[in-house]
Amino acid sequence: MSRQTIHTAEAPAAIGPYVQAVRAGDTVYVSGQIPLDPSTGELVQGDFETLVKRVFDNLEAVAKAAGGSLDDIVKLNIFLTDLGQFGVVNQLMAERFSEPYPARATVEVSALPKGVPVEMDAVMVLTGDRGAG
């Protein structure tokens, strides 16, 4: 099976030895996204809601570059430094995703890269003849 690296300037560049996503067959593995501004590589400023929206924007940009959309995500992993923000994430996710929702895990962790409070990664399955863009 061939592997294809997915890259877009619409999402932040990797901050380590990894890529934004890898497509293997019809499956796309999206690396963890944090609230970085893709144009500057800097953390976005704002409240928790603003940060989560930026993470969803970054996920969406990578999904689009792979030839899909948020609706193609079948598994979403959410990492929070404060599980008390669970309700905020649920509300924002309901605004960005449509049913059927992906399978999901939400895990509280002690720390995340660059001291951010939220990170998400995903697995997408592309159907039909859509190719990476």
C-alpha positions as CSV (number, residue, x, y, z in Angstrom):
1,M,0.0,0.0,0.0
2,S,1.4,3.4,-0.9
3,R,1.6,6.2,1.6
4,Q,1.1,9.8,0.6
5,T,2.1,12.8,2.8
6,I,-0.6,15.5,3.1
7,H,0.5,19.1,3.5
8,T,-1.2,22.4,3.3
9,A,-0.2,26.0,4.1
10,E,-3.7,26.5,5.5
11,A,-2.8,24.5,8.6
12,P,0.3,25.0,10.8
13,A,3.5,23.3,9.8
14,A,4.7,20.4,12.0
15,I,6.8,21.5,15.0
16,G,8.7,18.2,15.1
17,P,9.7,15.2,12.9
18,Y,6.3,14.4,11.6
19,V,3.8,15.5,8.9
20,Q,0.4,17.1,9.0
21,A,-1.2,13.9,7.8
22,V,-0.5,10.6,6.0
23,R,-2.9,8.9,3.6
24,A,-2.7,5.1,3.3
25,G,-5.3,3.8,0.8
26,D,-8.6,5.5,1.8
27,T,-7.5,6.2,5.3
28,V,-5.9,9.5,6.4
29,Y,-4.2,9.8,9.8
30,V,-4.2,13.5,10.9
31,S,-1.4,14.5,13.3
32,G,-2.3,16.3,16.5
33,Q,-3.4,19.9,15.9
34,I,-3.0,22.6,18.5
35,P,-4.3,26.2,18.3
36,L,-1.5,27.6,16.1
37,D,-2.1,30.3,13.5
38,P,-0.9,28.7,10.2
39,S,0.3,32.0,8.8
40,T,2.6,32.8,11.7
41,G,3.2,29.5,13.5
42,E,2.3,31.3,16.7
43,L,-0.3,30.4,19.3
44,V,-3.6,32.2,18.8
45,Q,-4.7,34.5,21.6
46,G,-8.1,34.3,23.2
47,D,-10.3,32.4,25.5
48,F,-10.6,28.6,25.5
49,E,-13.5,28.7,22.9
50,T,-11.3,30.7,20.5
51,L,-8.5,28.1,20.9
52,V,-10.8,25.1,20.2
53,K,-12.2,26.8,17.1
54,R,-8.6,27.3,15.8
55,V,-7.9,23.6,16.4
56,F,-11.1,22.7,14.4
57,D,-10.0,25.1,11.7
58,N,-6.7,23.4,11.5
59,L,-8.2,19.9,11.4
60,E,-10.6,21.1,8.6
61,A,-7.7,22.5,6.6
62,V,-5.8,19.2,6.7
63,A,-9.0,17.2,5.9
64,K,-9.6,19.4,2.9
65,A,-6.0,19.0,1.7
66,A,-6.5,15.3,1.9
67,G,-9.5,15.5,-0.3
68,G,-12.2,15.3,2.4
69,S,-13.9,17.3,5.1
70,L,-14.7,17.0,8.8
71,D,-17.6,14.7,7.9
72,D,-15.0,12.1,6.8
73,I,-13.5,11.9,10.3
74,V,-14.4,8.5,11.8
75,K,-12.3,8.8,15.0
76,L,-11.4,12.0,16.9
77,N,-9.1,12.1,19.9
78,I,-9.3,15.2,22.1
79,F,-6.7,15.9,24.7
80,L,-7.5,18.5,27.4
81,T,-5.5,19.8,30.3
82,D,-8.7,20.5,32.1
83,L,-11.6,18.1,31.7
84,G,-13.8,20.8,33.1
85,Q,-13.8,22.2,29.6
86,F,-15.5,19.1,28.2
87,G,-18.9,20.8,27.8
88,V,-17.4,23.7,25.8
89,V,-15.7,21.2,23.4
90,N,-19.0,19.3,23.0
91,Q,-20.8,22.4,22.1
92,L,-18.3,23.6,19.6
93,M,-18.0,20.1,18.1
94,A,-21.8,19.9,17.6
95,E,-21.5,23.2,15.6
96,R,-18.7,21.9,13.3
97,F,-19.7,18.3,12.8
98,S,-22.9,16.8,11.5
99,E,-24.4,13.4,12.3
100,P,-23.4,10.7,12.2
101,Y,-20.7,12.0,14.5
102,P,-17.3,10.3,14.6
103,A,-16.2,7.9,17.4
104,R,-14.3,9.9,20.0
105,A,-12.1,9.8,23.0
106,T,-11.5,12.7,25.3
107,V,-8.6,12.4,27.7
108,E,-7.3,14.8,30.4
109,V,-3.5,15.1,30.3
110,S,-1.1,17.0,32.5
111,A,0.5,19.0,29.7
112,L,0.5,19.5,25.9
113,P,3.0,21.0,23.4
114,K,3.7,24.7,23.8
115,G,1.6,24.8,27.0
116,V,-1.8,24.7,25.1
117,P,-4.9,23.5,26.8
118,V,-6.2,21.4,23.9
119,E,-4.9,19.2,21.1
120,M,-6.8,16.9,18.7
121,D,-5.9,14.3,16.2
122,A,-8.1,12.3,13.8
123,V,-8.5,9.4,11.5
124,M,-10.5,10.0,8.3
125,V,-11.8,7.5,5.7
126,L,-12.3,8.9,2.2
127,T,-14.9,7.3,0.0
128,G,-15.6,7.5,-3.6
129,D,-13.0,8.8,-6.1
130,R,-11.9,11.9,-4.2
131,G,-8.1,12.3,-4.3
132,A,-5.8,14.4,-2.3
133,G,-5.8,18.0,-3.3
